[in-house]
Amino acid sequence: MAALLDNRRHPRRCYHRHVAADDNQTKGSRWLAVIPVTAAVLMFLLIVPRGAPPEDIPLPQVDGRALREIVAADVARARDATANRLPTDVLAIGSGIRGLNKQFTSGDSEGVAPARAILDDALRGAASREPKVLIEQLQKLRAVQLEEFLVELKRFESTGQQSPALFEVGGGFIERMTDAGWVHGHDLELDDAQRRAAFKLVWTAMVGGTQVAELALALDEQRALYALYLTRPHVPDAQRVSFESLRRSAATNDECNTVALKERLASELWRADKIKKLGEIDPAYPTGYALGVAYYRAGRYDQSMEAFRSWMDAHPDGPLALRARNYWKAAFAAGGPG
């Protein structure tokens, strides 16, 4: 009874206190109700493809430590060959390479075939050696000429002039890099790893050693070289003359812009070809995803959609999955079926 009388004496105060508590609980309940809704909206925005245009093409992941070990091995081979003279028949191969490169850059096309014959004779002369020993000696010979090549490249960047030694060990390297758009003034856009890999690739092809595992580029050397290709694509060599002719004949700004657009699209297709080749040698590279970006940039939206779809089917989760969905939608919007 006393408790009941107390409640009657202070009904308003108890009532207000009760209402305030209910009000707070109501407000709290409302906030709690908003939280899952907000989370759902945010999740929706994160998951649903938004059709964003593709960003940069991913580059291959180069193992810097592996590259440093390769460089150290080449430097050690060069030092050993300098301290301990290589056999005469192996040195003859080096002379044959220098002679052939010199003819390539001399402008005397008639001298190329005899120079090639001299190199072939030198290779046959050394073929009687035990294969393992010959391969080791060829590695040392290549390392010696590689170090000379790098020194002469630095000289070119410093002076702007190609030395006779650079022509002999590098042949038309500067011209090829210039045609590709990788030389500005006399600065090369290739880093040290890319210079080394490019030289070794050409040198090995000249002696017919591309199928010899010990002479082939290591995976991380190839990754370094393909990073150059994917970062700085250019039109295919076979189309370069045609585009130069189109630029010269362009009479208006619109015509110039049209040629520039066609050249850019051709460069993207060249890059797509390099992406395919990289995917064949590097299973860790996201080939399908990268192809989707390259084809989008080339205006091949149907191929872009197909590449992204292939990637999403094989990789439904992971760091690139959401981007692939976004980019697929962008390709669909840009040129896919209605």
N, C-alpha and C positions, 0 to 999 in steps of 0.2 A: 504493500500500500504506500509506503514512504517513497519507494522508487517511482510508483505511478504518479504520486503527487508532485515529485520533483520534475517529472517529464511534463506535467501540466503547467508548473511554474515557469518553465523555460522552453516552451514548445518552439518559439520562434528561433531561439539561438540554436537549439538542437536541429531544427529544420534547416536553417541556413547552413549549419556545419555539414549536414548530410547532403544538401544540394551541392555545396562546394566540392565535397568529395566525389559525388557523382559526376559533377562537371569535369573535374580533373581526370576522372576515370574515362569519361566520354572522349575528352580531348586526347588522352593517351591512346585510347582505342582507335581513334581516327588516325593518329600518327602511325600506330602499328599497322593499320590497314593500308596506309599509303606506302609503307616500306616495300612490301612484296610487289605492289603495282609498279613502283618506281624501278625496282630491280628488274621486273619483267620488261619494262620499256627499254631500259638500258641494254638488257640482254638482246632484245629484239633488234635494236640499232646496231649492235655488234655483230649479230649473226646474219641478218638479212643482207644479201648482196645489194650494194648501192650503185654499182655500175661505174666505179671510178676508173679513169683511164690508166693503163699500166704504167708502172714506174720503171726504175732502172732494171736492167737484166742482171741477174745474180752472176757474180764472178766465181770461177773455181777457187776452192780453198787450198791455197798453197802452203805446204809445210816448210816454214822458214828454216827450221833446223835441218831438215833433209837437204834443202838447197845448199846450206852452208857446208854440209858434209861433202856434197858433190863438188863444190868449188874447191874445197881443201884438197880433195883427191886429185883434181885436175892440176892444181898448183904444184902438188908434190910430184906428179908425173912430169910436168914441165921442168922442174928443177933437176929431177933425176936424169932426164934426157940431155939437159945442158951439161951436167957434171959427167955423165957417161955417154959418150957418143953412140948414137944409134947405128946399126949396121948400114953399110953402103947401099944395099938394095932397098932398104926401108927409106933411107934419105932420098933415094931416087924417086920414090912416090911423092915425097914432099916437093921435090923440084918439078915433077910433072904437074902437080896441082898449081904451083905458082905460074908455070908456063901457060897452062890452059886459061887460068884467070886473066893473065896478061893479054892473051889473044882475045878473050871475050870483051875486054874494055878498050882494045886498040883501034877498033873500027875496021880491022882487016879480017873480014869474014873468011877469007881463003886460008888463013893461018889456023883456024879453029880445029879443023879435022886433023892436020898433022900433029897439033899439040895434044889432042885427045888420044891419038895413036901412041904418042910417047908415054902418056900416063898409063894407058892400058898395058903397054909393054913392061913398064915398071911394076905394075900390079901382078902381071904374070910371072915376072922374075922373082917376086917375093912369095909367090903362092906355094913354093916348095917347102917353105918353113912349116914347122909344127903349128897347127892352127891356133892353139892356145897362146903360144909364144908370139905369133904374128899379130894376134888381136891385141895383146898387151903392148906391143911395139907401135901398132897403129894408134892406140889410145895415147901413148906418149907423144907421138908425132903430132897428132891433132891438138894435144894440150899445148905444145910448143907454139904452133901456129895460132892457136886461140889467144894465147897471151900477147903475141905480137899484134894480132888483129885488134885487141882491146886497146893497146897502147896507141895504135895508129888511129883508131876512132877518136880517142881523146885529143890527139894532135889535130885531127880534122875539125873537131868542135872548137878548138882553140884558135886555129888559123883560117878555117874555111876552105882549106886546100887539101885535096887528096894526094897523099904521097905515093911514090911508086910502090912502096912496100904495101900500102893499103890496097892498091889495085891487085897486087900479086897474091895476097892472102885473102882478100875479101871480094875480089872481082867487081861486079857491078852492084855491090851491096848498097852503096849510097844512092845510086840511081833507082834501085828497086824501092828503097824506103821512101825516097822523094816522090815517086809515082804513087805510092800508097798513101801519101799525105802524112807521113810520120817524121818528116824532117822540116823544120821551120828555120829558115836562114841556114845556119850550120849547127843547129841544136837537134839532137835525136830524141824522140819521145820514148825510146826504149830504155828500160832500166837495165841494170847490170845482168840480172838473171835472163831477161829477154834477149839481150845481145849475145850472151853465151849460148843460149839455146838455139837461136837463129843460125849462128855460125856453125855449131855442131851439126845441126840438121842438114845444112847444105854441104858441108865438108863430107859427112858420112855418105850422102847420096853420090857425091863425086867419085868415091872409091868403091861404090857398089855395096855398101855395108848396111843398108837400111833393114835387112832381115837378120842381122847379127845382133843378138840381144845385148851383148856387152858394148856395142857401139851405139845402140838406139838410145834416144832420149829417155831418161827416167820419167815416171809419171808426174812428179812435181815440176820438172823442167817443162814438160808439155803443158801443164796447168799454167805456168808462168807465161808461156808463149800464147796460149789461148786467151789469157786475160787481156793481152794486147789486142788480139783480134776482136774480142767482144766489146772492148772499150772504144776502139777506134776503127770501126768498119769502113770499108771503101768499096767502090764499084768493082765488079769482077774485071780481071785484067783484059779479057776478051772484049769488054764493052768500053774500055777507057778511051780508045781512039774515037769511037763513035760519039761519046759524050763531048769530047773535046771539039769535034766537028760541029756538033749541035750548038755548043756555046759560042763558037766563032760566028756561026750563021744567024744567031739570035739578033733581031733588029730592034726589039722593043723590050721594055721592062717585063711585060706579061710573058713574052717568049722566054726571057731569061729565067723568070720565076718558074715557068713550066719545066724547063730543062733541069733546074735545081731540084724541083720536086721529084722528077723521074729519077734523077741521080741518087737522091736520098732513099727512095723506095728500093732501087737496085742495091744500094749499100745494105739495107736491112735484109734483103734476101740473101746477100753474100754472108751476112752475119748469121742468118738462120742456117745456112749450110755449115758454117763453122760450129754452130751449136750442136748440130747432128753429129759431126765428127768427134767433138769433145765428148758427147754422150757415149760414143762407142768405146772410148779409151778410159773414161772416168765414170764408173758406176755410181759414184757419190754425187755427181752433178745433177741438179734438177732439170733434166733435158726438156721434158714436156712443158713444164712451166715456162722456161726461158723461150722455147719456141712460140708459145702463145703470145708472149710480149713482142717478140721479133715480128711475127706475122701481123699482129695488130698494127705495129708501126709501119709495116709495108703495105697496109691497106688490104691485106688478105684476111678479112674478118671471118670467113668460113673456116679457113685453116686455123686461125687463132682460136675460135670456139672449139674446134676438134682437139687441138693441143691441150687447152685448158681442161676440157672434159676428160681426156685421157689421164691427165695428171690427177684430177680430183677422184677419178675412179680408183686409181692406184694408191692415192694418198688422201683419204677422206679427212684425216686429222693432221696436225702438225702446223708449224709456223707459217707455211705458205698456203694452207688450205683456204682460209678466209679470203686472202688476196686473190687466189685463183677464182673463187666464186664471184668476187666483185668484178674482176677483169673479164670473166666469161660474159657477165651481164653487159659490160661496156661493149664488148665485141658484138653481142647480139643486137644491142641498140644501134650500133654504128652501121651494121651491114647484114645482120642475120635475117632470117625469114620473118615476115610480119605476123 
